[in-house]
């Protein structure tokens, strides 16, 4: 997600329209979640305040029609189901030349099933890098250094996450 955000922020200006849909997995789960994501996607790429989508199938048709031929940057973060891809970005033939669709997922098979052209696997952090990242976020540290009482706990958390 962090890498995808950095990419988005650095190149979005090079496209006719762009959209970063964060946490697709969670946001698509409630009833109407995909419709809401379709509406957000359309609003952002068209640069309008709100696009009303009444149901998923109509949303697919509207997205396909509105993005046709446009050079777009779309980032879908934390995708976990093929249906999310089909309903939000369909196929590569929907988009104009030079468009880029970036997907983040924990499921490589999902990318293969959607016939993604290029897969970039982020390398796992080693123990020290993980500990440094954890302490930078953690409220038990001061200036990135853990207080002595929390060193073992932090190491246990990093080991568990591994």
PyMOL commands that place a pseudoatom at each C-alpha (Angstrom):
pseudoatom trace, name=CA, resn=UNK, resi=1, chain=A, elem=C, hetatm=0, pos=[0.000, 0.000, 0.000]
pseudoatom trace, name=CA, resn=UNK, resi=2, chain=A, elem=C, hetatm=0, pos=[2.767, 2.423, 0.908]
pseudoatom trace, name=CA, resn=UNK, resi=3, chain=A, elem=C, hetatm=0, pos=[4.637, 1.769, -2.336]
pseudoatom trace, name=CA, resn=UNK, resi=4, chain=A, elem=C, hetatm=0, pos=[1.422, 2.069, -4.354]
pseudoatom trace, name=CA, resn=UNK, resi=5, chain=A, elem=C, hetatm=0, pos=[0.625, 5.417, -2.688]
pseudoatom trace, name=CA, resn=UNK, resi=6, chain=A, elem=C, hetatm=0, pos=[4.108, 6.712, -3.447]
pseudoatom trace, name=CA, resn=UNK, resi=7, chain=A, elem=C, hetatm=0, pos=[3.771, 5.670, -7.096]
pseudoatom trace, name=CA, resn=UNK, resi=8, chain=A, elem=C, hetatm=0, pos=[0.336, 7.290, -7.311]
pseudoatom trace, name=CA, resn=UNK, resi=9, chain=A, elem=C, hetatm=0, pos=[1.486, 10.559, -5.775]
pseudoatom trace, name=CA, resn=UNK, resi=10, chain=A, elem=C, hetatm=0, pos=[4.502, 10.794, -8.060]
pseudoatom trace, name=CA, resn=UNK, resi=11, chain=A, elem=C, hetatm=0, pos=[2.874, 10.008, -11.431]
pseudoatom trace, name=CA, resn=UNK, resi=12, chain=A, elem=C, hetatm=0, pos=[-0.881, 10.754, -11.185]
pseudoatom trace, name=CA, resn=UNK, resi=13, chain=A, elem=C, hetatm=0, pos=[-0.375, 14.158, -12.819]
pseudoatom trace, name=CA, resn=UNK, resi=14, chain=A, elem=C, hetatm=0, pos=[0.754, 12.424, -16.026]
pseudoatom trace, name=CA, resn=UNK, resi=15, chain=A, elem=C, hetatm=0, pos=[-2.710, 10.974, -16.709]
pseudoatom trace, name=CA, resn=UNK, resi=16, chain=A, elem=C, hetatm=0, pos=[-6.069, 12.326, -17.889]
pseudoatom trace, name=CA, resn=UNK, resi=17, chain=A, elem=C, hetatm=0, pos=[-7.638, 10.929, -14.752]
pseudoatom trace, name=CA, resn=UNK, resi=18, chain=A, elem=C, hetatm=0, pos=[-6.619, 8.924, -11.734]
pseudoatom trace, name=CA, resn=UNK, resi=19, chain=A, elem=C, hetatm=0, pos=[-8.041, 7.144, -8.724]
pseudoatom trace, name=CA, resn=UNK, resi=20, chain=A, elem=C, hetatm=0, pos=[-6.564, 5.397, -5.690]
pseudoatom trace, name=CA, resn=UNK, resi=21, chain=A, elem=C, hetatm=0, pos=[-9.121, 3.017, -4.182]
pseudoatom trace, name=CA, resn=UNK, resi=22, chain=A, elem=C, hetatm=0, pos=[-7.816, 2.052, -0.769]
pseudoatom trace, name=CA, resn=UNK, resi=23, chain=A, elem=C, hetatm=0, pos=[-8.736, -1.142, 1.108]
pseudoatom trace, name=CA, resn=UNK, resi=24, chain=A, elem=C, hetatm=0, pos=[-10.955, -2.654, -1.586]
pseudoatom trace, name=CA, resn=UNK, resi=25, chain=A, elem=C, hetatm=0, pos=[-11.254, -5.924, 0.353]
pseudoatom trace, name=CA, resn=UNK, resi=26, chain=A, elem=C, hetatm=0, pos=[-12.930, -4.333, 3.373]
pseudoatom trace, name=CA, resn=UNK, resi=27, chain=A, elem=C, hetatm=0, pos=[-14.872, -1.644, 1.539]
pseudoatom trace, name=CA, resn=UNK, resi=28, chain=A, elem=C, hetatm=0, pos=[-16.455, -4.051, -0.951]
pseudoatom trace, name=CA, resn=UNK, resi=29, chain=A, elem=C, hetatm=0, pos=[-17.784, -6.446, 1.708]
pseudoatom trace, name=CA, resn=UNK, resi=30, chain=A, elem=C, hetatm=0, pos=[-20.911, -4.737, 2.983]
pseudoatom trace, name=CA, resn=UNK, resi=31, chain=A, elem=C, hetatm=0, pos=[-24.001, -4.825, 0.800]
pseudoatom trace, name=CA, resn=UNK, resi=32, chain=A, elem=C, hetatm=0, pos=[-23.595, -2.099, -1.794]
pseudoatom trace, name=CA, resn=UNK, resi=33, chain=A, elem=C, hetatm=0, pos=[-19.850, -1.840, -1.224]
pseudoatom trace, name=CA, resn=UNK, resi=34, chain=A, elem=C, hetatm=0, pos=[-18.877, -2.471, -4.845]
pseudoatom trace, name=CA, resn=UNK, resi=35, chain=A, elem=C, hetatm=0, pos=[-21.465, 0.046, -6.030]
pseudoatom trace, name=CA, resn=UNK, resi=36, chain=A, elem=C, hetatm=0, pos=[-19.957, 2.637, -3.700]
pseudoatom trace, name=CA, resn=UNK, resi=37, chain=A, elem=C, hetatm=0, pos=[-16.443, 1.862, -4.971]
pseudoatom trace, name=CA, resn=UNK, resi=38, chain=A, elem=C, hetatm=0, pos=[-17.649, 2.157, -8.578]
pseudoatom trace, name=CA, resn=UNK, resi=39, chain=A, elem=C, hetatm=0, pos=[-19.166, 5.538, -7.757]
pseudoatom trace, name=CA, resn=UNK, resi=40, chain=A, elem=C, hetatm=0, pos=[-15.938, 6.762, -6.131]
pseudoatom trace, name=CA, resn=UNK, resi=41, chain=A, elem=C, hetatm=0, pos=[-13.862, 5.515, -9.061]
pseudoatom trace, name=CA, resn=UNK, resi=42, chain=A, elem=C, hetatm=0, pos=[-16.055, 7.314, -11.583]
pseudoatom trace, name=CA, resn=UNK, resi=43, chain=A, elem=C, hetatm=0, pos=[-16.171, 10.528, -9.541]
pseudoatom trace, name=CA, resn=UNK, resi=44, chain=A, elem=C, hetatm=0, pos=[-12.404, 10.679, -9.225]
pseudoatom trace, name=CA, resn=UNK, resi=45, chain=A, elem=C, hetatm=0, pos=[-11.489, 9.846, -12.810]
pseudoatom trace, name=CA, resn=UNK, resi=46, chain=A, elem=C, hetatm=0, pos=[-14.112, 12.193, -14.227]
pseudoatom trace, name=CA, resn=UNK, resi=47, chain=A, elem=C, hetatm=0, pos=[-13.303, 14.942, -11.736]
pseudoatom trace, name=CA, resn=UNK, resi=48, chain=A, elem=C, hetatm=0, pos=[-16.894, 15.439, -10.638]
pseudoatom trace, name=CA, resn=UNK, resi=49, chain=A, elem=C, hetatm=0, pos=[-18.335, 15.616, -7.142]
pseudoatom trace, name=CA, resn=UNK, resi=50, chain=A, elem=C, hetatm=0, pos=[-20.552, 12.543, -7.234]
pseudoatom trace, name=CA, resn=UNK, resi=51, chain=A, elem=C, hetatm=0, pos=[-21.560, 9.921, -9.764]
pseudoatom trace, name=CA, resn=UNK, resi=52, chain=A, elem=C, hetatm=0, pos=[-24.647, 7.950, -8.803]
pseudoatom trace, name=CA, resn=UNK, resi=53, chain=A, elem=C, hetatm=0, pos=[-24.420, 4.233, -9.559]
pseudoatom trace, name=CA, resn=UNK, resi=54, chain=A, elem=C, hetatm=0, pos=[-27.631, 2.277, -8.934]
pseudoatom trace, name=CA, resn=UNK, resi=55, chain=A, elem=C, hetatm=0, pos=[-26.321, -1.296, -9.168]
pseudoatom trace, name=CA, resn=UNK, resi=56, chain=A, elem=C, hetatm=0, pos=[-23.110, -3.182, -9.895]
pseudoatom trace, name=CA, resn=UNK, resi=57, chain=A, elem=C, hetatm=0, pos=[-23.990, -4.254, -13.448]
pseudoatom trace, name=CA, resn=UNK, resi=58, chain=A, elem=C, hetatm=0, pos=[-24.973, -0.729, -14.490]
pseudoatom trace, name=CA, resn=UNK, resi=59, chain=A, elem=C, hetatm=0, pos=[-21.794, 0.497, -12.813]
pseudoatom trace, name=CA, resn=UNK, resi=60, chain=A, elem=C, hetatm=0, pos=[-19.719, -1.853, -14.969]
pseudoatom trace, name=CA, resn=UNK, resi=61, chain=A, elem=C, hetatm=0, pos=[-21.351, -0.480, -18.125]
pseudoatom trace, name=CA, resn=UNK, resi=62, chain=A, elem=C, hetatm=0, pos=[-20.897, 3.146, -17.042]
pseudoatom trace, name=CA, resn=UNK, resi=63, chain=A, elem=C, hetatm=0, pos=[-17.233, 2.602, -16.128]
pseudoatom trace, name=CA, resn=UNK, resi=64, chain=A, elem=C, hetatm=0, pos=[-16.536, 0.851, -19.434]
pseudoatom trace, name=CA, resn=UNK, resi=65, chain=A, elem=C, hetatm=0, pos=[-18.219, 3.662, -21.380]
pseudoatom trace, name=CA, resn=UNK, resi=66, chain=A, elem=C, hetatm=0, pos=[-16.654, 6.553, -19.445]
pseudoatom trace, name=CA, resn=UNK, resi=67, chain=A, elem=C, hetatm=0, pos=[-13.061, 5.267, -19.362]
pseudoatom trace, name=CA, resn=UNK, resi=68, chain=A, elem=C, hetatm=0, pos=[-12.988, 4.186, -23.005]
pseudoatom trace, name=CA, resn=UNK, resi=69, chain=A, elem=C, hetatm=0, pos=[-9.952, 5.650, -24.723]
pseudoatom trace, name=CA, resn=UNK, resi=70, chain=A, elem=C, hetatm=0, pos=[-8.779, 7.690, -21.713]
pseudoatom trace, name=CA, resn=UNK, resi=71, chain=A, elem=C, hetatm=0, pos=[-5.241, 7.489, -20.375]
pseudoatom trace, name=CA, resn=UNK, resi=72, chain=A, elem=C, hetatm=0, pos=[-5.849, 6.685, -16.710]
pseudoatom trace, name=CA, resn=UNK, resi=73, chain=A, elem=C, hetatm=0, pos=[-3.979, 5.672, -13.587]
pseudoatom trace, name=CA, resn=UNK, resi=74, chain=A, elem=C, hetatm=0, pos=[-6.015, 3.419, -11.325]
pseudoatom trace, name=CA, resn=UNK, resi=75, chain=A, elem=C, hetatm=0, pos=[-4.725, 1.833, -8.147]
pseudoatom trace, name=CA, resn=UNK, resi=76, chain=A, elem=C, hetatm=0, pos=[-6.814, -0.774, -6.367]
pseudoatom trace, name=CA, resn=UNK, resi=77, chain=A, elem=C, hetatm=0, pos=[-5.401, -1.523, -2.940]
pseudoatom trace, name=CA, resn=UNK, resi=78, chain=A, elem=C, hetatm=0, pos=[-5.836, -4.837, -1.100]
pseudoatom trace, name=CA, resn=UNK, resi=79, chain=A, elem=C, hetatm=0, pos=[-7.935, -6.656, -3.682]
pseudoatom trace, name=CA, resn=UNK, resi=80, chain=A, elem=C, hetatm=0, pos=[-8.900, -10.189, -2.645]
pseudoatom trace, name=CA, resn=UNK, resi=81, chain=A, elem=C, hetatm=0, pos=[-11.509, -11.378, -5.137]
pseudoatom trace, name=CA, resn=UNK, resi=82, chain=A, elem=C, hetatm=0, pos=[-11.635, -11.644, -8.920]
pseudoatom trace, name=CA, resn=UNK, resi=83, chain=A, elem=C, hetatm=0, pos=[-15.146, -10.174, -8.938]
pseudoatom trace, name=CA, resn=UNK, resi=84, chain=A, elem=C, hetatm=0, pos=[-13.765, -6.910, -7.512]
pseudoatom trace, name=CA, resn=UNK, resi=85, chain=A, elem=C, hetatm=0, pos=[-11.414, -6.617, -10.482]
pseudoatom trace, name=CA, resn=UNK, resi=86, chain=A, elem=C, hetatm=0, pos=[-14.077, -7.537, -13.008]
pseudoatom trace, name=CA, resn=UNK, resi=87, chain=A, elem=C, hetatm=0, pos=[-16.551, -5.004, -11.600]
pseudoatom trace, name=CA, resn=UNK, resi=88, chain=A, elem=C, hetatm=0, pos=[-14.071, -2.145, -11.122]
pseudoatom trace, name=CA, resn=UNK, resi=89, chain=A, elem=C, hetatm=0, pos=[-11.512, -2.370, -13.931]
pseudoatom trace, name=CA, resn=UNK, resi=90, chain=A, elem=C, hetatm=0, pos=[-12.803, -5.088, -16.253]
pseudoatom trace, name=CA, resn=UNK, resi=91, chain=A, elem=C, hetatm=0, pos=[-10.305, -5.768, -18.994]
pseudoatom trace, name=CA, resn=UNK, resi=92, chain=A, elem=C, hetatm=0, pos=[-7.358, -3.903, -20.448]
pseudoatom trace, name=CA, resn=UNK, resi=93, chain=A, elem=C, hetatm=0, pos=[-9.435, -3.200, -23.563]
pseudoatom trace, name=CA, resn=UNK, resi=94, chain=A, elem=C, hetatm=0, pos=[-11.533, -0.762, -21.506]
pseudoatom trace, name=CA, resn=UNK, resi=95, chain=A, elem=C, hetatm=0, pos=[-8.713, 1.763, -21.188]
pseudoatom trace, name=CA, resn=UNK, resi=96, chain=A, elem=C, hetatm=0, pos=[-6.792, 4.047, -23.485]
pseudoatom trace, name=CA, resn=UNK, resi=97, chain=A, elem=C, hetatm=0, pos=[-3.195, 3.684, -24.529]
pseudoatom trace, name=CA, resn=UNK, resi=98, chain=A, elem=C, hetatm=0, pos=[-0.731, 4.462, -21.764]
pseudoatom trace, name=CA, resn=UNK, resi=99, chain=A, elem=C, hetatm=0, pos=[-3.171, 3.660, -18.964]
pseudoatom trace, name=CA, resn=UNK, resi=100, chain=A, elem=C, hetatm=0, pos=[-1.789, 1.952, -15.885]
pseudoatom trace, name=CA, resn=UNK, resi=101, chain=A, elem=C, hetatm=0, pos=[-3.733, -0.194, -13.460]
pseudoatom trace, name=CA, resn=UNK, resi=102, chain=A, elem=C, hetatm=0, pos=[-1.875, -1.106, -10.280]
pseudoatom trace, name=CA, resn=UNK, resi=103, chain=A, elem=C, hetatm=0, pos=[-3.238, -3.746, -7.947]
pseudoatom trace, name=CA, resn=UNK, resi=104, chain=A, elem=C, hetatm=0, pos=[-2.069, -4.630, -4.459]
pseudoatom trace, name=CA, resn=UNK, resi=105, chain=A, elem=C, hetatm=0, pos=[-3.064, -8.027, -3.149]
pseudoatom trace, name=CA, resn=UNK, resi=106, chain=A, elem=C, hetatm=0, pos=[-1.874, -10.842, -0.927]
pseudoatom trace, name=CA, resn=UNK, resi=107, chain=A, elem=C, hetatm=0, pos=[-3.049, -13.396, -3.513]
pseudoatom trace, name=CA, resn=UNK, resi=108, chain=A, elem=C, hetatm=0, pos=[-0.740, -13.816, -6.504]
pseudoatom trace, name=CA, resn=UNK, resi=109, chain=A, elem=C, hetatm=0, pos=[-3.185, -16.291, -8.094]
pseudoatom trace, name=CA, resn=UNK, resi=110, chain=A, elem=C, hetatm=0, pos=[-5.744, -13.505, -8.343]
pseudoatom trace, name=CA, resn=UNK, resi=111, chain=A, elem=C, hetatm=0, pos=[-3.350, -11.539, -10.547]
pseudoatom trace, name=CA, resn=UNK, resi=112, chain=A, elem=C, hetatm=0, pos=[-2.694, -14.564, -12.730]
pseudoatom trace, name=CA, resn=UNK, resi=113, chain=A, elem=C, hetatm=0, pos=[-6.442, -15.244, -13.082]
pseudoatom trace, name=CA, resn=UNK, resi=114, chain=A, elem=C, hetatm=0, pos=[-6.988, -11.629, -14.194]
pseudoatom trace, name=CA, resn=UNK, resi=115, chain=A, elem=C, hetatm=0, pos=[-4.130, -11.984, -16.721]
pseudoatom trace, name=CA, resn=UNK, resi=116, chain=A, elem=C, hetatm=0, pos=[-2.043, -9.187, -15.220]
pseudoatom trace, name=CA, resn=UNK, resi=117, chain=A, elem=C, hetatm=0, pos=[0.915, -8.281, -17.461]
pseudoatom trace, name=CA, resn=UNK, resi=118, chain=A, elem=C, hetatm=0, pos=[3.553, -7.597, -14.815]
pseudoatom trace, name=CA, resn=UNK, resi=119, chain=A, elem=C, hetatm=0, pos=[3.749, -8.804, -11.224]
pseudoatom trace, name=CA, resn=UNK, resi=120, chain=A, elem=C, hetatm=0, pos=[6.086, -7.084, -8.769]
pseudoatom trace, name=CA, resn=UNK, resi=121, chain=A, elem=C, hetatm=0, pos=[6.612, -8.920, -5.511]
pseudoatom trace, name=CA, resn=UNK, resi=122, chain=A, elem=C, hetatm=0, pos=[7.713, -6.741, -2.619]
pseudoatom trace, name=CA, resn=UNK, resi=123, chain=A, elem=C, hetatm=0, pos=[10.555, -8.277, -0.643]
pseudoatom trace, name=CA, resn=UNK, resi=124, chain=A, elem=C, hetatm=0, pos=[9.854, -9.143, 2.957]
pseudoatom trace, name=CA, resn=UNK, resi=125, chain=A, elem=C, hetatm=0, pos=[11.602, -7.014, 5.571]
pseudoatom trace, name=CA, resn=UNK, resi=126, chain=A, elem=C, hetatm=0, pos=[14.284, -8.710, 7.646]
pseudoatom trace, name=CA, resn=UNK, resi=127, chain=A, elem=C, hetatm=0, pos=[14.004, -8.755, 11.452]
pseudoatom trace, name=CA, resn=UNK, resi=128, chain=A, elem=C, hetatm=0, pos=[15.949, -5.515, 11.992]
pseudoatom trace, name=CA, resn=UNK, resi=129, chain=A, elem=C, hetatm=0, pos=[14.027, -3.636, 9.296]
pseudoatom trace, name=CA, resn=UNK, resi=130, chain=A, elem=C, hetatm=0, pos=[10.735, -4.890, 10.751]
pseudoatom trace, name=CA, resn=UNK, resi=131, chain=A, elem=C, hetatm=0, pos=[11.763, -3.830, 14.250]
pseudoatom trace, name=CA, resn=UNK, resi=132, chain=A, elem=C, hetatm=0, pos=[12.778, -0.390, 13.004]
pseudoatom trace, name=CA, resn=UNK, resi=133, chain=A, elem=C, hetatm=0, pos=[9.446, 0.026, 11.208]
pseudoatom trace, name=CA, resn=UNK, resi=134, chain=A, elem=C, hetatm=0, pos=[7.502, -1.176, 14.245]
pseudoatom trace, name=CA, resn=UNK, resi=135, chain=A, elem=C, hetatm=0, pos=[9.295, 1.197, 16.595]
pseudoatom trace, name=CA, resn=UNK, resi=136, chain=A, elem=C, hetatm=0, pos=[8.697, 4.115, 14.238]
pseudoatom trace, name=CA, resn=UNK, resi=137, chain=A, elem=C, hetatm=0, pos=[4.932, 3.535, 14.581]
pseudoatom trace, name=CA, resn=UNK, resi=138, chain=A, elem=C, hetatm=0, pos=[4.881, 2.393, 18.168]
pseudoatom trace, name=CA, resn=UNK, resi=139, chain=A, elem=C, hetatm=0, pos=[3.901, 4.585, 21.092]
pseudoatom trace, name=CA, resn=UNK, resi=140, chain=A, elem=C, hetatm=0, pos=[6.396, 2.767, 23.345]
pseudoatom trace, name=CA, resn=UNK, resi=141, chain=A, elem=C, hetatm=0, pos=[9.349, 4.430, 21.662]
pseudoatom trace, name=CA, resn=UNK, resi=142, chain=A, elem=C, hetatm=0, pos=[10.905, 7.835, 21.849]
pseudoatom trace, name=CA, resn=UNK, resi=143, chain=A, elem=C, hetatm=0, pos=[12.555, 9.172, 18.687]
pseudoatom trace, name=CA, resn=UNK, resi=144, chain=A, elem=C, hetatm=0, pos=[12.477, 5.692, 17.145]
pseudoatom trace, name=CA, resn=UNK, resi=145, chain=A, elem=C, hetatm=0, pos=[14.187, 4.013, 20.115]
pseudoatom trace, name=CA, resn=UNK, resi=146, chain=A, elem=C, hetatm=0, pos=[12.282, 1.620, 22.323]
pseudoatom trace, name=CA, resn=UNK, resi=147, chain=A, elem=C, hetatm=0, pos=[12.181, 2.105, 26.031]
pseudoatom trace, name=CA, resn=UNK, resi=148, chain=A, elem=C, hetatm=0, pos=[14.063, -0.743, 27.744]
pseudoatom trace, name=CA, resn=UNK, resi=149, chain=A, elem=C, hetatm=0, pos=[10.897, -2.288, 29.187]
pseudoatom trace, name=CA, resn=UNK, resi=150, chain=A, elem=C, hetatm=0, pos=[9.479, -2.878, 25.704]
pseudoatom trace, name=CA, resn=UNK, resi=151, chain=A, elem=C, hetatm=0, pos=[12.462, -4.299, 23.768]
pseudoatom trace, name=CA, resn=UNK, resi=152, chain=A, elem=C, hetatm=0, pos=[11.515, -7.958, 24.341]
pseudoatom trace, name=CA, resn=UNK, resi=153, chain=A, elem=C, hetatm=0, pos=[7.838, -7.280, 23.633]
pseudoatom trace, name=CA, resn=UNK, resi=154, chain=A, elem=C, hetatm=0, pos=[8.686, -5.508, 20.362]
pseudoatom trace, name=CA, resn=UNK, resi=155, chain=A, elem=C, hetatm=0, pos=[10.935, -8.390, 19.284]
pseudoatom trace, name=CA, resn=UNK, resi=156, chain=A, elem=C, hetatm=0, pos=[8.159, -10.864, 20.111]
pseudoatom trace, name=CA, resn=UNK, resi=157, chain=A, elem=C, hetatm=0, pos=[5.673, -8.858, 18.020]
pseudoatom trace, name=CA, resn=UNK, resi=158, chain=A, elem=C, hetatm=0, pos=[8.059, -8.754, 15.045]
pseudoatom trace, name=CA, resn=UNK, resi=159, chain=A, elem=C, hetatm=0, pos=[8.779, -12.495, 15.366]
pseudoatom trace, name=CA, resn=UNK, resi=160, chain=A, elem=C, hetatm=0, pos=[5.052, -13.254, 15.515]
pseudoatom trace, name=CA, resn=UNK, resi=161, chain=A, elem=C, hetatm=0, pos=[4.357, -11.152, 12.415]
pseudoatom trace, name=CA, resn=UNK, resi=162, chain=A, elem=C, hetatm=0, pos=[7.047, -13.046, 10.533]
for i in range(1, 162): cmd.bond("trace and resi %d" % i, "trace and resi %d" % (i + 1))
show_as sticks, trace
zoom trace
